[in-house]
Amino acid sequence: MDHLKVLDLSNNMCSYVDENSFNGNKLLQTLNLSNNLLGFTNSVFGKKSNISLFRNLSKLQILNLSQNRIKYLHRNVFLGLSQLKSLDISDNGIRKWGFKMRHMKHLDDINLSGNRIRYIQQDYGYNKCDNLLSDDDNFEFDAFISYANEDRNFVTTELIRHLEDQGGCKLCLHERDFEIGKPIAASIANAVNTSKKTIIILSEHFLKSDWCIFEFNMARMESLCSRNGRDVVFVILYGHIKMSNVPLEIMELMSTNTYKEYTTDQHGNILFWEKNEPKCQSAVTVQLE
């Protein structure tokens, strides 16, 4: 496709792009790769990568890499983009801004919002601003609550009252905090990415919901791929569950990670919250630490 000028590959949940993918598109002017999962690959966007995916796109003027779960950008990632005018890398979780930009003489619009940039490297001609955010301030929410609609009453009465109203946590709930009109998959990915923990309300209803299982898998991927294996998922067993119905991935997580069983019995209810008193001023704690 030698004469292609506009290429839109957004909203595909793609997690891998070959380093030679755009070698034949030298006349490309607009490239939209937004709302994919390119941050999960270690070949192009990994810390050890010295590959410039866009090295042959000398005519490119607009590049959109937003909402891709990208945590790291190599300093040479944008080499070759001498005609670039607009760059959007928002909503990714990038921690350091240190990629080369001096060759982009025509760049007049760059969107870095929705990232976790703590400082800008001085040797790239910008002012250095160390320690803008502490580790505990890196997340918009203390916890994203993943639950089936049938268990909504437990979340809105018990969890919100104990964790938010009494514990000072900032929770992310899909019915309250998801942006209207935004694709549900992108909203889930963003909720997991911007929350310190994901709390799973594991019930029979949860196990029957495709979206709930998707939320669990996104949180599991966040732990494995984006946070170096740190615990992200916390499970609350809610109601009677046949363990034979629980997927192997959840069983494996429960065997290594913290989980608690909630009971609707009044006495058991009181004991549950007494033993798991939340302290969310600095971190979510229903035994989440």
N, C-alpha and C positions, 0 to 999 in steps of 0.2 A: 504493500500500500504506500507507494512512494509519494503520492500527492495528497495524502491524508492531512488535514489541517486541524480537525477537532476530534478528540477521542474521549468518550465518557465511559468509564468503567466503574462508576460509583455504585454503592449499595449492593455489593456482591459477596460480602463476607470472605473475600479472597485473602489468604494468608501467605501466599508465595508469589513472587515475580522473579523470573529469571533475569540475570544481569544483562542479557542481550535482547531483552523483550522489545526495546524501542530502537534498535539499531537501524531498522529500515524506514523509520518515520522522520526523516531529517527536515521535512517541511512542516512538522507539527507545530501548531501555535497555541493550542489549548489542550491540557491534559488534566482530567478529573479522576482522581483515584480515591475520593473521599468515602468514608463509611465502609471500610474494609477492615482486615485484620493483619495488615502488613507488618505490624510491630512484632508479630509472633515469629517471623522468620529470622534466622541468624545469618543468612547469607548476604543480604543487602543492607539491612538496618541494624545489624549486630555490632557490638563493641569492637570486634576484631576485624570488621569489614573495612576494606580500603577501596571498595567498588563504587564508582559513580554511575548509578543507574541511568542518569540523564545526560551522560557525557557527549552524546551525539545530537542532542536536541538544541542546536545553536539558534534555531528560529523560535523556540518556545517562549511565549509571553505570559501565559497564565498556568500556574501549577497549583493544584489543590490536593493536599495530603491530609486533610482534617479527619478526625475520628478514625484513627487507624491503630490506636494502642501503641504508638511508637514511643519508646522510652529514651532512645539514644540516636543521635545523628552524628555520623563521622564528619570530621572537618572537611572532607573532600566530596561529600555526598552531592553537592550542587555544582560541581565543576562542569563547565561546558555551557551553562545557562547564561550566556553573555547578554541575551536580549530579554531576559525575564523582567516583567513589569509588576506582576502580582504573585505573591507566594502566601498560601494559606496552610499553616501547619497547626491549627488550633485544635483543642480538645483531644490531646494525645497523652499527656503526662510526661513530657520532656523535662528533664531536670537541669540540663546545662546547655547554654547557648554558646557554641564555640565553633560553628561551621564557617567556612570561608565564604565571604560575601563581596569582597572588594572588586571582583571581576563583573559583578552584576551592576553595571553603571546606570541601567535604566529602571532599576527597581524603585517603585514609589509607593508600594502597598504591601506590607507584610503583617499577617495576623498570627500572633503568638498567644492569644487568649486561651484559657482553659488548660494551661500546662502547669508544671511545678518548678519553674525556673527559679533557682535560688541565687544565682550570680551570673554575671556576664564576664567572660574572660577578657582581661585587660589588653592582651596582645592582639586583639582584633579591632583596636581603635575605639572602644566603648568604655564608659566609666565602670569600674568594678564595684559591685554592691554585694558584699558578703553577707550571708546568713539572714536573708530576707525572711525566711521561714524556718521554724524549727521542725523537727521530724513530726511532732504531734500536731502541728498546724498544717501539715501537708495535705490533709483530706478535708473535703467539704462536709462530709457526714461522718458521724461515728459508726453508723451501721446502716446497711441496706437490708430491709426486711423482705425476705422471699417467702410468700405464702399463697395458698389457694384461696380463691374468693369465698369458698364455703367456710373458711376459718377466719374470716374478716372480723367477726365480733371479738374473738380472743385478742387480735392485734389492736383493735381500736379501743378496747376497754382495759385489758390487762397490760399489754406491752407498753403502749403509749403512756399509760398512767404511771407505771413503775419506772420505765426507762427515761421518758422525756420529762414528764411533769415533776417526778420526784428525784430522778437520777441526773437530770441535766444533760441527757444525751440529745444529740441532733440526729434524728432518724430519717432515712429516705424511704418513702412509701410510694408505690407506683401510682396509686389513685390520687395522691396529693402532690407529688413532686415531679412526676414525669411531664415533660413539655408537650403540650397539646399539638398534634399534627406531626410530631417527630416519629419516625419509624420505631416500632416497639423494640425491635432487636437492638437498634442503636441506643435507645434509652436505657435498656437493661445493661448493655456494655458500659455505658457512661456511669450508671449508678454503682456498679461493682467497682469500677476504676476509681471513682471519687469517694468511696467509703472505706473506712479503715477495716471494717469487718462486714461479712455477709451473714446474717442470721437466718437459718433455714427453719421454718416451722414445719417439721416433717410429720405429715399425717397421711391417711389413706387418700384424702383429696389431693394432697400435694403430689403423690405418686402417680395419680391419674391425669395430671395436668402437663401437657407438653411444654408450656411456657415455664412452669416451675422447674422442670427438669433442665430446660435450657438455662435458666438462671443459675441453677446449681453448677452446671458444666462451665458457665462463664466464670463463676467464682473460683472453681477448681483450676481453670486455666490461668486465672489471675495469680493464684498462689504459686503455680509451677513455673509460669513463663515470665511474670512481671515482678514478682517480689521474692525471687530467689528461694522459693520453698517455704517462706514464712506462713504461719497459720493465718488464713483469711476467713475460713468457714467455721461457723459455730452452729451446732444442731440442737434444736429443742424438739424432743419427741412429744407429740401432741395427740392424745387419744390412742385407742387401741390400733396397733399396726401389726400385720402379719409380716414377720421378718423375711419370709419367703418371697414377698412382693418387693422387697427393697433391692434396688440395683446393686451390683457388685461394687461399683465405684463409690456409692454412698456407704456401704458396709465397710469398705477399706478405710474410708476417711474416719468413720466412727471408731474404728479400732485403734487409730493413732491420734486422733484429735479429741478435744473436749466436747462432750455433749451432755445434756441434762434431760431428764424425763419430767414432763409437767403432768400433774394430775388435777382433775376437776374436783376431786374431793376437797372440802373446805379446809380441813386440817392440813392435808398435803399441800394445798395451795399456799397457805401461810408459811409452811416450812420451806417451800420452794423459793419464795422471795426473801425470806430471812437468810437463807444460806447463800443466795445469789444477789445480795444487795448491790445495786448498780452504783458505780462511781465514774461517771462519764465526763467529768470536767477535763480530764486529760486522756482518757481512753474508755472504750466500752467495756464494761465488766458485768457480765452475767457468767462469771468464771471465764472471761474471754482472754485473760492475760496468759 
